[in-house]
Amino acid sequence: MIDRKLNPIFLNDFLDYSSTISNKSVNTIKEYNYDIAHFLKYIKYKFNMVNIDEESIKEITIDDLTLLDIERIQIEDIHSFLGYLKTTYRSKPATLARKTASIRAFFHYLCNKTKKIKSNPAQDLESPKLDKRLPKYLTLEQSKELLKVSSTPPPKTHGNHNNSTRNFAIITLFLNCGLRLSELININIKDIDFENNKLNVIGKGNKERTIYLNKACINAIKAYLSDRPHDAVKYNSKDALFLSEQRKRISNRTVQYIVKEELYIAGIDPNKYSVHKLRHTAATLMYKYGNVDIRALQELLGHESISTTEIYTHVDNEQIRNAVESNPLADL
């Protein structure tokens, strides 16, 4: 929850603009607020506007900052902030890239959109170079084993077995559809079109897309709906597909716990794999075994850029080996 009283007015104006005009998601607004607030606290420290040591930067208040203070910021100050994050918090390139994007959006609003400041210090700000890592994913055999164990009520030593149809439906949707965690927990029953086997989800940037459900998904959802509680459901969760034991919309943390528990039971290291790795698994299996067109995969996963989807074209060493072996010159 954002406490707007802690922000200077121009930061709240930026958040309002991002939420309404730019139609950014709630999570993005929270990230913007956290990133920019931390940056402004660092600026007050760097400009000697407070008598405090570096270890206490996060305790600095910023509600008294003015646009005149913002006008003093140069690109070198932004570089200094990113260096501070890497040194103090050992921030990874992906985290630094997100902070950079937040700062760039903030100054673009102040300078280009509203003319609140005369020059944009982030105009030439470059994003940190990201490490190109291949996504981790479950093998086909591991995926089948995970589905097998999650479809069977576990022994009493492994959690609440009354939720087995719910947990199986969650695992099935992750592995078949490649949903993001936020997309899964926000599914409402009305989002599912059982007649046409379709599901509407809201992805990043509040962008809606349609996912076609296969037989496994439909059967798993229907099985769960027959067990889903109907009485004493919290008022603001009556439409939610997945409910917690408290009969309210299931939380991120609960789903993460469910996935780790099911991975453990399946004999798969829960510290190595996560909810997001199941999304990678779905994409990889579809590309590897389903001969899915890369553009279709992009649409299914809700990637804004095709370059994000293209990581799945590099994960299959077997296909690369077969391509070399199939060269007509291979036997000469």
VOGU-3710 file (C-alpha; in Angstrom, 3 decimals, decimal comma):
1> midrklnpif> 0,000/0,000/0,000  1,406/3,389/-1,007  1,399/6,067/1,692  1,047/9,170/-0,482  1,653/11,493/2,481  5,305/10,418/2,446  5,792/11,564/-1,163  6,368/15,022/-2,621  3,403/16,230/-4,691  5,180/15,821/-8,028
11> lndfldysst> 5,869/12,137/-7,312  2,202/11,518/-6,574  1,321/13,380/-9,778  3,638/11,042/-11,697  2,016/7,980/-10,111  -1,458/9,279/-10,979  -0,412/9,922/-14,580  1,145/6,459/-14,865  -1,948/4,802/-13,433  -4,544/6,650/-15,508
21> isnksvntik> -3,059/7,965/-18,745  -0,341/5,317/-19,160  -2,645/2,603/-17,748  0,132/0,954/-15,775  -0,763/-1,965/-13,495  -1,052/-1,694/-9,712  2,197/-3,636/-9,313  4,033/-1,291/-11,677  2,787/1,756/-9,743  4,076/0,214/-6,511
31> eynydiahfl> 7,444/-0,440/-8,148  7,591/3,126/-9,469  6,855/4,503/-6,012  9,446/2,308/-4,301  12,160/2,931/-6,905  11,713/6,699/-7,182  11,332/7,208/-3,432  14,582/5,322/-2,824  16,303/7,337/-5,542  15,135/10,665/-4,059
41> kyikykfnmv> 16,284/9,638/-0,588  19,705/8,909/-2,033  19,713/12,300/-3,765  19,066/14,091/-0,466  21,973/12,161/1,039  24,288/12,844/-1,912  23,404/16,557/-1,975  24,138/16,797/1,784  20,577/17,887/2,466  20,478/15,667/5,562
51> nideesikei> 22,980/14,874/8,293  22,870/11,090/8,128  25,163/8,182/7,286  24,816/5,986/4,215  23,421/3,042/6,212  20,362/5,111/7,123  19,436/6,390/3,648  16,112/4,535/3,614  15,025/6,438/6,736  15,278/9,822/4,981
61> tiddltlldi> 12,000/11,674/4,390  11,358/13,167/0,947  8,007/14,950/1,277  9,815/18,307/1,571  11,655/18,011/-1,772  10,868/20,670/-4,361  11,171/20,831/-8,132  14,153/23,161/-7,653  15,907/20,261/-5,926  15,021/17,976/-8,836
71> eriqiedihs> 16,416/20,515/-11,320  19,863/20,038/-9,751  20,019/16,332/-10,623  22,474/15,326/-13,356  22,963/12,013/-15,116  26,077/11,443/-13,007  23,879/11,466/-9,902  21,734/8,720/-11,403  24,844/6,679/-12,233  25,980/7,200/-8,644
81> flgylkttyr> 22,653/5,865/-7,337  22,913/2,742/-9,499  26,475/2,219/-8,300  25,304/2,582/-4,701  22,642/-0,096/-5,280  25,132/-2,515/-6,775  27,716/-1,938/-4,051  25,395/-1,812/-1,045  22,678/-4,278/-2,034  24,548/-6,281/-4,670
91> skpatlarkt> 21,653/-5,538/-6,999  21,600/-7,717/-10,101  21,530/-6,250/-13,630  17,811/-7,043/-13,954  17,055/-5,062/-10,783  19,214/-2,157/-11,923  17,470/-2,204/-15,298  14,093/-1,908/-13,582  15,303/1,007/-11,439  16,677/2,657/-14,570
101> asiraffhyl> 13,338/2,269/-16,359  11,502/3,791/-13,386  13,865/6,787/-13,227  13,666/7,294/-16,985  9,842/7,263/-16,907  9,816/9,683/-13,950  12,000/12,294/-15,629  10,245/11,868/-18,976  7,009/12,805/-17,225  8,507/15,796/-15,420
111> cnktkkiksn> 10,319/17,210/-18,451  8,597/16,038/-21,610  5,009/15,513/-20,525  4,380/18,288/-18,013  7,340/20,691/-18,449  7,757/20,841/-14,668  11,541/20,827/-15,143  13,585/22,342/-17,973  15,943/19,481/-18,821  15,816/15,708/-18,564
121> paqdlespkl> 18,926/14,253/-16,855  17,824/10,717/-17,808  17,492/11,469/-21,518  20,709/9,631/-22,383  20,513/7,160/-19,502  21,408/3,660/-20,700  20,001/0,453/-19,250  22,522/-1,885/-17,612  23,533/-4,734/-19,867  21,627/-7,861/-18,896
131> dkrlpkyltl> 23,179/-11,290/-18,655  21,663/-13,571/-21,280  20,776/-16,655/-19,288  18,833/-19,582/-20,601  15,600/-20,162/-18,660  15,449/-23,051/-16,194  12,616/-25,465/-16,841  11,336/-28,911/-15,927  11,839/-31,780/-18,334  8,803/-33,482/-19,847
141> eqskellkvs> 9,259/-36,394/-17,433  9,509/-34,080/-14,416  6,415/-32,192/-15,572  4,424/-35,416/-15,844  5,571/-36,485/-12,385  4,586/-33,116/-10,910  1,112/-33,409/-12,433  0,840/-36,987/-11,179  1,624/-36,171/-7,553  -0,496/-33,009/-7,521
151> stpppkthgn> -3,511/-34,973/-8,810  -3,278/-37,381/-5,878  -4,334/-36,346/-2,366  -1,032/-36,318/-0,427  -0,557/-38,140/2,888  -1,403/-36,275/6,062  2,268/-35,464/6,565  2,121/-33,154/3,542  -0,359/-30,389/4,182  -4,107/-30,204/3,738
161> hnnstrnfai> -5,220/-32,961/1,351  -8,693/-31,405/1,031  -7,239/-28,920/-1,450  -5,933/-31,503/-3,914  -8,302/-30,593/-6,792  -7,447/-26,904/-6,352  -3,715/-27,541/-6,274  -3,908/-29,845/-9,300  -5,830/-27,195/-11,255  -3,201/-24,591/-10,363
171> itlflncglr> -0,298/-26,800/-11,471  -2,186/-27,814/-14,626  -2,817/-24,193/-15,670  0,795/-23,199/-15,026  2,232/-26,100/-17,037  -0,268/-25,953/-19,899  -0,828/-22,227/-20,324  2,374/-20,565/-19,078  0,462/-18,121/-16,883  2,177/-15,537/-14,722
181> lselininik> 1,522/-15,799/-10,982  -0,437/-12,532/-10,913  -2,545/-13,706/-13,848  -3,482/-16,958/-12,129  -4,525/-15,512/-8,773  -6,663/-12,852/-10,480  -8,714/-15,301/-12,551  -12,445/-14,903/-11,960  -14,914/-17,659/-12,748  -16,623/-15,404/-15,276
191> didfennkln> -13,328/-15,125/-17,182  -13,690/-18,758/-18,265  -15,752/-19,545/-21,378  -16,510/-23,245/-21,013  -18,491/-23,345/-24,234  -15,496/-22,266/-26,325  -12,772/-23,430/-23,921  -11,276/-19,960/-23,539  -9,851/-17,935/-20,670  -9,387/-14,162/-20,568
201> vigkgnkert> -6,506/-12,952/-18,421  -5,123/-9,515/-17,573  -1,366/-9,455/-18,079  1,357/-6,859/-17,693  0,300/-3,291/-18,360  -3,364/-4,240/-17,838  -3,348/-5,851/-21,278  -6,070/-8,437/-21,779  -5,439/-11,556/-23,830  -7,258/-14,785/-24,607
211> iylnkacina> -5,824/-18,199/-23,765  -7,361/-21,314/-25,273  -7,751/-24,088/-22,739  -7,015/-27,697/-23,623  -8,899/-30,715/-22,308  -6,569/-31,149/-19,336  -7,201/-27,574/-18,165  -10,973/-27,759/-18,599  -11,200/-31,064/-16,730  -9,002/-29,808/-13,887
221> ikaylsdrph> -10,987/-26,580/-13,497  -14,342/-28,388/-13,532  -13,110/-30,899/-10,952  -12,004/-28,058/-8,688  -15,253/-26,104/-9,147  -17,184/-29,119/-7,864  -15,112/-28,908/-4,649  -14,754/-25,126/-4,442  -16,396/-23,671/-1,300  -19,595/-21,745/-1,912
231> davkynskda> -20,600/-20,816/1,629  -18,978/-18,140/3,786  -16,779/-16,904/0,940  -15,439/-13,401/1,624  -17,575/-10,790/-0,138  -14,757/-9,383/-2,284  -13,697/-12,907/-3,321  -17,001/-14,379/-4,480  -15,956/-14,140/-8,141  -12,434/-15,527/-7,594
241> lflseqrkri> -11,674/-18,894/-9,144  -9,059/-20,000/-6,633  -9,779/-19,603/-2,930  -7,586/-20,054/0,127  -8,593/-21,997/3,237  -9,803/-18,664/4,638  -12,282/-18,609/1,715  -10,846/-15,526/0,104  -8,938/-15,017/-3,150  -5,750/-17,035/-2,979
251> snrtvqyivk> -2,558/-15,021/-2,417  0,786/-15,007/-4,197  2,477/-16,493/-1,161  -0,021/-19,360/-0,855  0,390/-20,329/-4,511  4,175/-20,188/-4,167  3,934/-22,461/-1,124  1,668/-24,901/-2,979  4,070/-25,134/-5,912  7,109/-25,700/-3,687
261> eelyiagidp> 5,214/-28,349/-1,700  4,163/-30,216/-4,835  7,691/-29,989/-6,259  9,072/-31,471/-3,053  6,610/-34,363/-3,114  7,508/-35,003/-6,763  11,169/-35,306/-5,785  12,132/-32,057/-7,538  14,335/-29,514/-5,754  11,945/-26,686/-4,683
271> nkysvhklrh> 14,904/-24,352/-4,207  15,904/-24,727/-7,846  12,464/-24,256/-9,382  9,657/-21,787/-8,723  6,298/-20,627/-10,025  7,972/-18,627/-12,769  10,009/-21,681/-13,777  6,696/-23,464/-14,482  5,908/-20,667/-16,956  9,289/-21,304/-18,585
281> taatlmykyg> 8,495/-25,009/-18,617  5,177/-24,527/-20,416  6,782/-22,335/-23,071  9,725/-24,666/-23,574  7,604/-27,821/-23,875  5,257/-26,161/-26,350  8,169/-24,988/-28,465  10,113/-28,244/-28,216  7,318/-30,776/-28,669  4,448/-28,804/-30,169
291> nvdiralqel> 6,260/-27,093/-33,037  4,588/-23,869/-31,925  5,299/-20,816/-34,067  7,334/-18,232/-32,162  4,734/-15,534/-32,859  1,943/-17,727/-31,505  4,055/-18,409/-28,414  4,589/-14,675/-27,961  0,832/-14,112/-28,068  0,145/-16,940/-25,634
301> lghesistte> 2,707/-15,736/-23,082  1,737/-12,088/-23,420  5,239/-10,894/-24,282  5,381/-7,330/-25,568  8,577/-7,978/-27,507  9,368/-11,000/-29,658  12,946/-10,848/-28,354  11,669/-11,948/-24,933  10,035/-15,013/-26,455  13,087/-15,889/-28,514
311> iythvdneqi> 14,933/-17,203/-25,456  12,916/-20,395/-25,919  14,417/-20,953/-29,363  17,842/-21,458/-27,780  17,094/-23,921/-24,994  16,878/-27,149/-26,949  20,310/-28,608/-27,577  18,729/-31,749/-29,050  17,116/-29,734/-31,818  20,436/-28,025/-32,524
321> rnavesnpla> 22,166/-31,404/-32,692  19,486/-32,789/-35,024  19,789/-29,730/-37,254  23,508/-30,370/-37,685  22,992/-34,109/-38,251  20,348/-33,425/-40,890  22,736/-31,322/-42,954  23,038/-33,062/-46,376  26,813/-32,812/-46,076  26,879/-34,732/-42,779
331> dl> 27,687/-38,124/-44,336  30,318/-36,961/-46,819
//
